């Protein structure tokens, strides 16, 4: 058996499947995870790679809540899936420690990390960005130190040109 890391983009009619796969990869989270899936449109995606990227974002959210001293009763991670213009957006918000403005400019740099552990190589968000770009999408982030962080993974909606003829 040969394994390759090449992505294969195929139509995914229900992008919520990717959220479900990411939550399965994450396993039992010590934090409440709320999921809200609004109207869904098909996307071209490599389910496994995109689910791994989303799982990485979820794992960071758990770490951010732990770094703040949580999880407490008010701590939660919210995953929203919705359409915004021509994209399906996977939005992940947390009530963690947030990221200060100086660090925010560097978070997508390879090997940059604010957590010095033997398990953290500082490649998580670099990987997420590469995967999303491989889907012709964009990653954006909003964060406020002490309040929390929201990451947006926007993947273009897939329209089959043959169906529109």
Protein Blocks (a to p, Z undefined) as FASTA:
>chain_A
ZZdfbdcddddfblmlmmmmmmmmnopafbdcdddddddddddddfklmmmmmmmmmmmm
mmmmmmnopacfkbccddddddehjbccdddddfbebjafklmmmmmpghiafbdcfklg
olmmmmmmmmmmmnopacdddddehkbccddddddddddfklmZZ
